[in-house]
C-alpha cells in the first residue's frame, strides 16, 4: 500500500488495525495523527526542523514565529552583531529594573513573545526548531516522506489507546521505537558532526 500522503496514511492506519470500512473509527483517525504529531514535535530535533526568521523588535520585544518549538540561537543585528544569552525573566527584572534602552545582551521568552535586555531596537536573527508541518493542512510533509513508519505506528499507538487494546498498543509502541531509531541513524549519517542525541523509547 502506498504511504506518501495524508489520505494514504489514514487508509493504511485502518488497514493495519484491521478496521477498514469502520466509519466510526475512521472519523477519529485524523485525531490520532494529530496527537502523534504532538509527540514527534516534543521528541524529534532534526535538520529539517531547523529554521531562521527575522524578528522586528518594538520596545525590546517581538513576536515568535507561529511554528516555533525551541530556540537554537538569537543574534542581534546591531553593529557589531552579537549573540544574545538566555536568562530567566526573574533574573532580568532584577538586573534591569529600570528597563534601559541599549544594545541587547540577553533574551527571555514568555508565551509567544521574545524579550531582550537591555531593551533593544535592532532586528533579531532568530534560529529555532520549527514544528513539523501538520498533515491536517498539508497533503504530505518531510517526515511522512522520509519515515512513513514513524507516522503509521505513532498513530496506531493512539488508536490502540482509544480502543483500549493494551496488547496491540505495546506491540505498536515497540515498532514505533524501532522506526524512530532507524530514522535517527539515517539522520546521523547525513550530519557533518553528530551531537549527543536523546534516545527514544515509546510506551503506550
C-alpha positions in Angstrom: 0.0 0.0 0.0 1.3 3.5 -0.9 2.0 5.6 2.1 3.1 9.1 0.9 0.1 11.3 1.6 -2.3 12.2 4.4 -5.2 10.3 2.7 -3.0 7.2 2.1 -1.8 7.3 5.7 -5.4 7.3 7.1 -6.2 4.3 4.9 -3.0 2.5 6.0 -3.8 3.0 9.7 -7.3 1.5 9.3 -5.9 -1.4 7.3 -3.1 -2.1 9.8 -5.7 -2.1 12.6 -8.0 -4.5 10.5 -10.7 -1.8 10.7 -11.1 -0.8 7.0 -14.7 0.2 6.5 -15.2 1.2 10.1 -16.6 4.7 9.5 -16.9 5.5 13.3 -13.2 4.8 13.9 -12.2 6.4 10.5 -13.6 9.7 11.8 -11.2 9.5 14.7 -8.1 8.8 12.7 -7.2 12.5 12.0 -7.1 13.0 15.8 -4.8 10.0 16.2 -2.4 11.5 13.6 -2.6 14.9 15.3 -1.8 13.5 18.7 1.1 11.5 17.2 2.4 14.7 15.6 2.4 16.3 19.1 4.7 13.5 20.3 7.0 13.9 17.4 7.3 17.7 17.9 8.2 17.1 21.5 10.8 14.4 20.8 12.4 15.0 17.5 15.0 17.6 16.6 16.3 17.1 13.1 17.9 19.3 10.4 14.5 19.6 8.6 13.2 21.2 11.7 15.9 23.9 11.8 14.7 27.3 10.6 15.5 31.0 10.8 13.4 34.1 10.9 13.9 37.9 11.3 12.1 39.3 14.3 11.5 43.0 14.5 11.6 44.5 18.0 9.3 47.1 19.4 10.2 48.4 22.9 12.6 45.5 23.2 10.2 42.7 22.4 8.9 40.8 19.4 6.6 38.0 18.3 7.9 34.5 17.8 7.3 32.6 14.6 3.9 30.7 14.8 5.7 27.4 14.2 8.2 27.9 17.0 9.2 24.9 19.1 12.7 25.6 20.6 15.4 28.2 20.4 18.8 27.4 18.7 20.4 30.8 18.9 19.5 34.5 18.9 21.7 37.1 17.2 21.1 40.8 17.4 21.7 42.6 14.1 23.3 45.5 15.9 26.7 46.8 14.9 28.7 44.8 15.8 26.4 41.8 15.7 26.2 39.9 18.9 24.8 36.6 20.1 22.3 37.0 23.0 22.4 34.8 26.0 19.3 33.4 27.6 18.3 34.4 31.1 15.2 33.9 33.2 12.7 36.7 33.5 13.2 36.9 37.2 16.9 37.5 36.8 16.4 40.1 34.1 13.9 42.0 36.2 16.4 42.2 39.0 19.3 43.0 36.7 17.4 45.7 34.7 14.8 47.2 37.0 14.7 50.4 35.0 14.5 48.6 31.7 17.1 50.8 29.9 17.2 51.0 26.1 20.5 49.9 24.6 22.1 47.2 22.5 20.7 43.9 24.0 22.9 41.2 25.6 20.2 38.9 26.9 16.8 37.5 26.0 14.0 35.6 27.6 10.8 34.1 26.2 7.3 34.3 27.7 4.4 32.7 25.8 4.7 33.7 22.2 6.9 36.8 22.8 10.7 37.2 23.0 12.0 40.0 25.3 15.5 41.5 25.0 17.5 43.2 27.7 18.5 46.0 27.7 15.6 46.9 25.5 17.0 46.6 22.0 15.8 48.1 18.8 17.8 46.1 16.3 16.2 43.2 14.4 16.9 39.7 15.7 18.2 36.8 13.5 16.3 34.1 15.2 17.3 30.5 14.7 15.0 27.8 16.0 13.4 24.4 15.7 10.1 24.6 13.9 7.0 22.3 14.2 6.6 19.5 11.8 4.1 20.7 9.1 0.8 19.1 10.2 -0.9 16.8 7.8 -4.3 18.2 8.6 -3.4 21.2 6.4 -0.7 19.6 4.2 -1.1 16.6 1.9 2.3 15.4 2.9 5.4 16.6 4.7 9.1 15.7 5.0 8.6 13.3 7.9 6.0 11.2 6.1 8.3 11.1 3.1 11.4 10.1 5.0 9.9 7.9 7.7 6.3 6.8 6.9 6.6 4.0 9.5 7.0 6.6 12.3 3.7 8.2 11.3 2.0 4.8 10.9 3.0 3.3 14.2 2.6 6.6 16.1 -1.0 6.9 15.0 -1.6 3.2 15.7 -0.5 3.6 19.3 -3.1 6.4 19.7 -5.8 4.2 18.0 -5.0 1.3 20.4 -5.3 3.6 23.4 -8.6 4.8 22.1 -9.9 1.2 21.6 -8.3 0.1 25.0 -6.2 -2.6 23.2 -3.2 -2.7 25.6 -1.6 -5.7 23.9 -1.7 -4.1 20.5 -0.6 -0.7 22.0 2.5 -2.3 23.5 3.4 -4.0 20.2 2.9 -0.8 18.1 4.9 1.3 20.7 7.8 -1.1 20.2 7.5 -0.8 16.5 7.4 3.0 16.8 10.6 2.9 18.9 12.3 0.8 16.2 11.2 3.1 13.4 12.4 6.2 15.3 15.8 4.6 15.9 16.2 3.7 12.2 15.2 7.3 11.3 17.8 8.8 13.7 20.5 6.5 12.3 19.8 7.8 8.8 19.7 11.3 10.2 23.1 10.9 11.8 24.7 9.8 8.6 23.6 13.0 6.9 25.1 15.3 9.5 28.6 16.6 9.3 29.0 16.2 13.1 26.6 14.3 15.3 25.7 15.9 18.7 24.6 13.9 21.6 21.0 12.9 20.8 18.2 11.7 23.1 17.2 8.1 23.0 13.6 7.4 22.1 11.6 4.7 23.8 7.9 4.9 23.4 5.4 3.2 25.7 1.6 3.3 25.5 
